[in-house]
């Protein structure tokens, strides 16, 4: 063909087919405005109830008399979706700034499979990270995670990017500014951090930490971690973060640890003291010596019944105080409507109402060494009801002494046959003071006195003189 030869002479490389005019779609063009209107309206409805290509084709055919085929509808919607996909600008991250987020993964802690909420702090300039796991992603966990991360790096970032989690942001105002949650606001003021927030539903605004959450889940949580406690798990996670600092990521000539040095230079030093990461609340002690915090009830000593108390909720414990002193500490429960007892809080009341000893709920499930059971059995056998009261007095010694020391004293009392509260108290005091026990009534006048006379040999002579009676 002369035309083909002419093209070959005009170009060093064959240009291929070139369209001179846009593609004409006579059957579809008249309906494009209708399709666009339907698809634009879909943005306000749930994703699973939006138009598919099949549904658009059916409606055009039934409602508008469309005579074309299904394929041209599908091709148009595919190209329209591609045109509407969001584009992103590559970002450069200056040193000294951070991003933070929470992720979720299944773990086994203490033999119980449960969901772990892990806090992640990422330094995008160096890609260094810190990870810490918690039973729940509450506000105290957010703040506690930051405090441990700052201690891990030994410095405080200039700014941190967050999402709009309700633990951090109480409300988004009409002008776009955020009203911070109370605890989080105090934390920011303590460390003088500039907080920044991504757009709602736009995880790409903090894409570095979003990607790191997935990395941690795939690399640190596979296979499912098994640890005896949360503390052991978190120590292991810190070690994984340190090992990762030796990695060299794609496109970088330096390791994470080498680039981290520039981050640390740009960050601010730690304050003189860390922030107290706890939630503050108040309450009133009920007639059963219980204080409610976050749907759960925690016990306090019965002496504080019906009084107003203050509560501090930490990640791992709940501290209750009255006036200027602390009156109770409990491991924090993340269940709902649970009652957390300390048996020692109720022993003074049980000592007065001794008939409640066997049915007292705070004592149910309280596992004591077997020697305590033996001591109670002997006390009750010898003194009855007073024996039960003396046994409760022995238990109350744990208000001042460790269980291990009291257990040793109880075993020693059983060995000596000194079955009394005073003997056990004397023996445990001797262990605490590191002196040998001496059960002497002159030294311990509070011990019960008893007069034991020597047996006379004359008393047995009557038995010899007594004649054997006939059967």
C-alpha positions as CSV (number, residue, x, y, z in Angstrom):
1,X,0.0,0.0,0.0
2,X,1.4,3.4,-1.0
3,X,-0.2,4.9,2.2
4,X,1.7,2.4,4.4
5,X,5.0,3.0,2.6
6,X,4.4,6.8,3.0
7,X,4.0,6.3,6.8
8,X,7.1,4.2,7.1
9,X,9.0,6.9,5.3
10,X,7.7,9.6,7.6
11,X,8.3,7.9,11.0
12,X,11.4,6.0,12.2
13,X,9.1,3.8,14.3
14,X,5.6,2.8,13.1
15,X,3.1,5.1,15.0
16,X,0.4,2.5,15.1
17,X,-3.3,3.2,14.9
18,X,-4.4,6.7,15.8
19,X,-8.0,7.7,16.4
20,X,-8.9,10.9,14.7
21,X,-12.2,11.5,16.5
22,X,-13.7,10.4,19.9
23,X,-15.7,7.2,20.0
24,X,-19.3,7.6,19.2
25,X,-21.9,5.8,21.3
26,X,-25.2,6.5,19.7
27,X,-27.1,4.1,21.9
28,X,-25.6,5.3,25.2
29,X,-24.9,9.0,24.9
30,X,-28.5,10.0,25.4
31,X,-28.6,8.2,28.7
32,X,-25.2,9.2,30.2
33,X,-26.8,12.1,32.2
34,X,-29.3,9.7,33.8
35,X,-26.6,7.2,34.7
36,X,-24.4,10.0,36.3
37,X,-27.4,11.2,38.3
38,X,-28.0,7.8,39.7
39,X,-24.4,7.2,40.6
40,X,-23.9,10.6,42.2
41,X,-26.9,9.9,44.4
42,X,-25.3,6.6,45.5
43,X,-22.7,8.5,47.4
44,X,-25.2,9.2,50.2
45,X,-26.5,5.6,50.6
46,X,-24.8,2.5,52.1
47,X,-22.1,0.9,49.9
48,X,-24.0,-2.4,49.7
49,X,-27.1,-0.7,48.4
50,X,-25.5,1.2,45.5
51,X,-26.2,0.6,41.8
52,X,-24.4,-2.1,40.0
53,X,-23.9,-2.2,36.2
54,X,-26.7,-4.9,36.0
55,X,-29.1,-2.8,38.0
56,X,-28.4,0.4,35.9
57,X,-29.0,-1.7,32.7
58,X,-32.3,-3.0,34.1
59,X,-33.6,0.4,35.1
60,X,-32.6,2.0,31.8
61,X,-34.3,-0.7,29.8
62,X,-37.5,-0.7,32.0
63,X,-37.8,3.0,32.8
64,X,-36.2,4.8,29.8
65,X,-36.5,2.3,26.9
66,X,-32.8,1.7,26.5
67,X,-32.1,-0.5,23.5
68,X,-28.4,-1.0,23.9
69,X,-26.5,-3.9,25.4
70,X,-25.2,-4.6,28.9
71,X,-21.5,-4.4,28.0
72,X,-21.5,-0.8,27.0
73,X,-23.1,0.1,30.4
74,X,-20.5,-1.9,32.3
75,X,-17.6,-0.4,30.3
76,X,-18.8,3.1,30.9
77,X,-19.2,2.6,34.7
78,X,-15.7,1.0,34.9
79,X,-14.1,4.0,33.2
80,X,-16.2,6.4,35.4
81,X,-14.9,4.7,38.5
82,X,-11.3,5.0,37.4
83,X,-11.8,8.7,36.8
84,X,-13.3,9.2,40.2
85,X,-10.5,7.4,42.1
86,X,-8.6,9.6,44.5
87,X,-5.0,10.6,43.7
88,X,-2.3,11.3,46.4
89,X,0.6,13.6,46.7
90,X,3.9,12.0,47.8
91,X,4.9,13.5,51.2
92,X,8.2,14.3,52.8
93,X,8.3,13.9,56.5
94,X,10.6,16.2,58.5
95,X,12.4,14.9,61.5
96,X,10.9,15.1,65.0
97,X,7.3,14.5,64.2
98,X,5.1,11.5,64.8
99,X,1.8,9.7,64.1
100,X,-0.2,7.5,66.5
101,X,-3.0,5.0,66.2
102,X,-4.5,1.8,67.7
103,X,-4.8,-1.7,66.1
104,X,-6.4,-5.0,67.1
105,X,-5.2,-8.6,67.1
106,X,-6.1,-11.8,68.8
107,X,-3.6,-12.9,71.5
108,X,-3.5,-15.5,74.4
109,X,-2.7,-13.9,77.8
110,X,-2.6,-16.2,80.8
111,X,-4.1,-19.0,78.8
112,X,-7.1,-17.0,77.8
113,X,-7.7,-16.0,74.1
114,X,-8.7,-12.4,73.9
115,X,-8.5,-9.3,71.7
116,X,-5.5,-7.1,72.2
117,X,-5.7,-3.4,71.4
118,X,-2.1,-2.3,70.5
119,X,-0.9,1.3,70.6
120,X,1.5,2.3,67.8
121,X,3.6,5.4,67.6
122,X,5.4,5.9,64.4
123,X,8.2,8.4,63.5
124,X,7.7,8.8,59.7
125,X,11.1,10.4,59.0
126,X,13.0,7.4,60.3
127,X,10.2,4.7,60.3
128,X,11.1,3.9,64.0
129,X,8.1,2.7,66.0
130,X,6.9,1.8,69.4
131,X,4.2,-0.8,70.1
132,X,2.3,-1.6,73.4
133,X,-0.7,-3.8,73.9
134,X,-3.7,-3.3,76.2
135,X,-6.9,-5.1,77.1
136,X,-9.0,-2.1,75.8
137,X,-8.3,1.1,73.8
138,X,-9.6,3.4,76.6
139,X,-8.4,7.0,77.1
140,X,-6.0,5.9,79.8
141,X,-4.4,3.4,77.4
142,X,-3.9,6.1,74.8
143,X,-2.0,8.3,77.3
144,X,-0.1,5.4,78.9
145,X,1.0,4.3,75.5
146,X,2.4,7.8,74.7
147,X,4.2,7.9,78.1
148,X,5.9,4.5,77.5
149,X,6.8,5.5,73.9
150,X,8.4,8.7,75.1
151,X,10.4,6.8,77.7
152,X,11.4,4.3,75.0
153,X,12.8,7.0,72.7
154,X,14.0,9.3,75.5
155,X,12.4,12.3,73.8
156,X,9.0,13.9,72.9
157,X,7.9,14.6,69.3
158,X,7.1,18.2,68.3
159,X,3.7,17.2,66.9
160,X,1.6,14.0,66.5
161,X,-1.1,13.3,63.9
162,X,-4.2,11.4,65.2
163,X,-7.5,10.3,63.9
164,X,-10.8,11.5,65.5
165,X,-11.1,8.8,68.1
166,X,-13.7,9.7,70.8
167,X,-11.1,9.1,73.5
168,X,-9.1,12.0,72.1
169,X,-11.7,14.3,70.5
170,X,-14.9,15.1,72.4
171,X,-16.4,17.1,69.5
172,X,-15.5,18.5,66.0
173,X,-16.7,22.1,65.9
174,X,-18.2,23.6,62.8
175,X,-15.0,25.5,61.9
176,X,-13.1,22.2,61.9
177,X,-11.3,22.6,65.2
178,X,-11.4,19.9,67.8
179,X,-12.6,20.0,71.3
180,X,-10.3,17.7,73.1
181,X,-11.3,15.1,75.8
182,X,-10.3,16.2,79.3
183,X,-7.6,13.6,80.0
184,X,-6.1,14.0,76.6
185,X,-6.0,17.8,76.9
186,X,-4.1,17.6,80.2
187,X,-1.6,15.2,78.6
188,X,-0.9,17.5,75.7
189,X,-0.5,20.5,78.1
190,X,2.0,18.5,80.2
191,X,4.2,17.5,77.2
192,X,3.6,20.7,75.1
193,X,2.8,18.6,72.0
194,X,1.1,20.1,68.9
195,X,-1.8,17.8,68.0
196,X,-3.0,17.5,64.4
197,X,-5.9,15.4,63.1
198,X,-6.8,13.7,59.9
199,X,-10.1,14.1,58.1
200,X,-12.8,11.9,59.4
201,X,-12.8,8.6,57.5
202,X,-9.5,9.5,55.7
203,X,-6.8,7.1,57.0
204,X,-4.4,8.3,54.3
205,X,-3.9,11.5,56.2
206,X,-1.7,9.5,58.5
207,X,-0.8,6.7,56.1
208,X,2.6,6.0,57.7
209,X,1.1,4.7,61.0
210,X,-1.8,3.0,59.2
211,X,0.7,1.0,57.3
212,X,2.7,0.3,60.4
213,X,-0.4,-1.1,62.2
214,X,-0.7,-3.7,59.4
215,X,3.0,-4.4,59.6
216,X,2.8,-5.0,63.3
217,X,-0.2,-7.3,62.9
218,X,1.4,-9.4,60.2
219,X,4.9,-9.6,61.7
220,X,4.5,-9.3,65.5
221,X,1.1,-11.1,65.9
222,X,1.6,-14.1,63.6
223,X,1.5,-16.8,64.9
224,X,-0.9,-15.8,67.7
225,X,1.3,-14.6,70.6
226,X,1.1,-16.6,73.9
227,X,2.3,-14.9,77.1
228,X,1.7,-15.3,80.8
229,X,0.9,-11.6,81.4
230,X,0.5,-8.3,79.6
231,X,3.8,-7.1,81.0
232,X,5.7,-10.0,79.5
233,X,3.9,-9.4,76.2
234,X,4.8,-5.7,76.2
235,X,8.5,-6.4,77.0
236,X,8.6,-8.7,74.0
237,X,7.0,-6.1,71.8
238,X,9.6,-3.5,72.9
239,X,12.4,-5.9,71.9
240,X,10.8,-6.4,68.5
241,X,10.8,-2.6,68.0
242,X,14.5,-2.4,68.9
243,X,15.4,-5.3,66.5
244,X,13.5,-3.5,63.7
245,X,15.8,-0.5,64.0
246,X,18.5,-2.5,62.3
247,X,16.4,-3.0,59.1
248,X,17.1,-1.0,55.9
249,X,13.8,-0.3,54.1
250,X,13.4,-0.2,50.3
251,X,14.7,3.0,48.8
252,X,16.8,4.0,51.9
253,X,20.5,3.9,52.1
254,X,20.5,4.1,56.0
255,X,19.0,1.8,58.6
256,X,16.0,2.8,60.7
257,X,18.3,3.3,63.7
258,X,20.7,5.6,61.8
259,X,17.8,7.8,60.6
260,X,16.3,7.7,64.1
261,X,19.3,9.8,65.3
262,X,18.1,12.7,63.2
263,X,14.6,12.3,64.7
264,X,15.9,12.4,68.3
265,X,17.9,15.5,67.6
266,X,14.8,17.3,66.4
267,X,12.6,16.1,69.3
268,X,12.3,17.8,72.7
269,X,13.6,16.4,76.0
270,X,11.4,14.7,78.5
271,X,9.8,16.8,81.3
272,X,11.0,16.4,84.8
273,X,8.2,14.0,85.7
274,X,5.8,11.9,83.6
275,X,2.1,12.6,83.3
276,X,-0.2,10.7,85.6
277,X,-2.2,8.6,83.1
278,X,-5.4,8.1,84.9
279,X,-9.1,8.9,84.8
280,X,-10.4,10.9,87.7
281,X,-13.9,10.2,89.1
282,X,-15.7,10.4,92.4
283,X,-18.2,8.1,94.1
284,X,-19.9,7.1,97.4
285,X,-19.4,3.9,99.4
286,X,-22.5,1.7,99.6
287,X,-23.7,-0.2,102.7
288,X,-21.9,-3.2,101.3
289,X,-18.5,-1.3,101.2
290,X,-18.5,-1.1,97.4
291,X,-17.7,1.8,95.0
292,X,-18.9,1.8,91.4
293,X,-16.5,2.8,88.6
294,X,-17.2,2.2,84.9
295,X,-20.1,-0.3,85.5
296,X,-18.0,-2.4,87.9
297,X,-18.0,-2.4,91.8
298,X,-14.8,-2.4,93.8
299,X,-14.6,-3.0,97.6
300,X,-13.1,-0.7,100.2
301,X,-12.6,-1.2,104.0
302,X,-15.9,-1.4,105.8
303,X,-14.8,1.5,108.1
304,X,-15.4,3.9,105.1
305,X,-19.0,2.9,104.6
306,X,-21.4,5.6,103.3
307,X,-18.5,8.1,102.8
308,X,-17.6,10.1,99.7
309,X,-14.4,8.9,97.9
310,X,-12.3,9.8,94.9
311,X,-11.3,7.3,92.2
312,X,-8.3,7.1,89.9
313,X,-8.7,4.6,87.0
314,X,-5.3,3.5,85.6
315,X,-4.8,1.0,82.7
316,X,-4.0,-1.8,85.1
317,X,-5.5,-0.8,88.4
318,X,-8.2,1.2,90.2
319,X,-7.1,3.3,93.2
320,X,-9.7,4.5,95.6
321,X,-9.0,7.2,98.3
322,X,-10.8,9.2,101.0
323,X,-9.6,12.6,102.0
324,X,-5.8,12.7,101.4
325,X,-5.2,8.9,101.7
326,X,-5.5,5.8,99.6
327,X,-7.9,3.2,101.1
328,X,-8.0,0.5,98.4
329,X,-6.2,-0.7,95.3
330,X,-7.7,-3.3,92.8
331,X,-6.6,-4.8,89.5
332,X,-8.8,-3.1,86.9
333,X,-11.6,-5.1,85.3
334,X,-12.7,-4.5,81.8
335,X,-15.8,-6.7,82.1
336,X,-19.3,-5.3,82.7
337,X,-21.2,-5.4,86.0
338,X,-18.5,-7.3,87.8
339,X,-17.8,-7.1,91.6
340,X,-14.1,-7.1,92.6
341,X,-13.6,-7.9,96.3
342,X,-10.6,-7.7,98.6
343,X,-11.4,-10.2,101.5
344,X,-9.3,-8.2,103.9
345,X,-11.7,-5.2,103.6
346,X,-14.6,-7.3,105.2
347,X,-12.8,-9.2,108.0
348,X,-13.5,-6.5,110.7
349,X,-17.2,-6.8,110.0
350,X,-17.2,-10.6,109.8
351,X,-15.4,-10.7,113.1
352,X,-18.4,-8.9,114.6
353,X,-21.0,-10.9,112.6
354,X,-19.2,-14.2,112.8
355,X,-22.2,-16.2,111.6
356,X,-21.6,-14.8,108.2
357,X,-18.2,-16.4,107.9
358,X,-19.2,-19.3,105.7
359,X,-21.6,-17.3,103.4
360,X,-19.6,-14.1,103.0
361,X,-19.3,-13.4,99.3
362,X,-15.9,-11.7,99.6
363,X,-14.4,-14.8,101.0
364,X,-15.7,-17.2,98.3
365,X,-12.9,-18.4,96.1
366,X,-10.2,-17.0,98.5
367,X,-7.5,-19.7,98.3
368,X,-5.5,-20.0,101.4
369,X,-2.8,-22.6,102.3
370,X,-4.1,-25.8,103.8
371,X,-2.6,-24.9,107.2
372,X,-5.2,-22.2,107.7
373,X,-8.0,-24.8,107.2
374,X,-6.4,-27.0,109.8
375,X,-6.0,-24.1,112.3
376,X,-9.7,-23.2,111.9
377,X,-10.9,-26.8,112.4
378,X,-8.8,-27.1,115.7
379,X,-10.0,-23.7,116.9
380,X,-13.6,-24.5,116.4
381,X,-13.2,-27.9,117.9
382,X,-11.7,-26.4,121.1
383,X,-13.6,-23.1,121.4
384,X,-16.7,-23.3,119.2
385,X,-18.0,-20.0,118.1
386,X,-15.2,-18.1,119.9
387,X,-12.8,-20.3,117.9
388,X,-14.3,-19.0,114.6
389,X,-13.8,-15.4,115.9
390,X,-10.2,-16.2,116.8
391,X,-9.6,-17.6,113.3
392,X,-10.9,-14.4,111.8
393,X,-8.5,-12.5,114.0
394,X,-5.7,-14.6,112.7
395,X,-6.7,-13.7,109.1
396,X,-6.8,-10.0,110.0
397,X,-3.0,-10.3,110.7
398,X,-2.7,-10.1,106.9
399,X,-3.6,-6.4,107.3
400,X,-0.1,-5.9,108.7
401,X,1.9,-9.0,107.6
402,X,2.6,-10.8,104.4
403,X,0.7,-14.0,103.7
404,X,4.0,-15.9,103.5
405,X,5.1,-14.8,107.0
406,X,1.7,-15.5,108.4
407,X,1.5,-18.9,106.8
408,X,4.9,-19.9,108.3
409,X,3.7,-18.7,111.7
410,X,0.5,-20.8,111.4
411,X,2.5,-23.9,110.5
412,X,4.8,-23.3,113.5
413,X,1.9,-22.8,115.8
414,X,0.4,-26.1,114.7
415,X,3.7,-27.9,115.2
416,X,4.0,-26.5,118.7
417,X,0.4,-27.2,119.5
418,X,-0.2,-23.5,120.3
419,X,-3.7,-23.2,118.9
420,X,-4.6,-19.6,119.6
421,X,-4.6,-16.2,118.0
422,X,-2.1,-14.8,120.6
423,X,0.3,-17.6,119.8
424,X,0.1,-17.1,116.1
425,X,0.5,-13.3,116.6
426,X,3.6,-13.8,118.8
427,X,5.2,-16.2,116.2
428,X,4.6,-13.9,113.2
429,X,6.0,-10.9,115.2
430,X,9.1,-13.0,116.0
431,X,9.5,-13.7,112.3
432,X,9.2,-10.0,111.4
433,X,11.6,-8.9,114.1
434,X,14.0,-11.9,113.4
435,X,14.2,-13.1,117.0
436,X,13.5,-16.6,118.4
437,X,9.9,-17.2,119.7
438,X,9.4,-17.5,123.5
439,X,5.9,-18.2,124.6
440,X,6.4,-16.7,128.1
441,X,3.4,-15.4,130.0
442,X,5.6,-12.8,131.8
443,X,6.8,-11.3,128.5
444,X,3.4,-11.5,126.9
445,X,0.8,-10.6,129.6
446,X,-2.1,-10.5,127.1
447,X,-1.8,-14.3,126.7
448,X,-4.5,-16.2,128.7
449,X,-3.1,-17.5,132.0
450,X,-3.7,-21.0,133.2
451,X,-2.7,-22.7,136.5
452,X,-1.4,-26.2,136.1
453,X,-0.6,-28.0,139.3
454,X,1.9,-30.9,139.7
455,X,0.4,-34.3,140.1
456,X,1.1,-35.8,143.6
457,X,2.0,-39.5,143.9
458,X,-0.4,-39.8,146.8
459,X,-3.3,-39.4,144.5
460,X,-2.4,-42.7,142.9
461,X,-2.4,-44.6,146.2
462,X,-6.1,-44.5,146.3
463,X,-6.2,-46.7,143.2
464,X,-4.1,-49.3,144.9
465,X,-6.2,-49.4,148.1
466,X,-9.5,-49.7,146.1
467,X,-10.7,-53.3,146.1
468,X,-11.9,-54.7,142.9
469,X,-15.7,-54.9,142.9
470,X,-17.3,-58.2,142.1
471,X,-18.7,-58.5,138.6
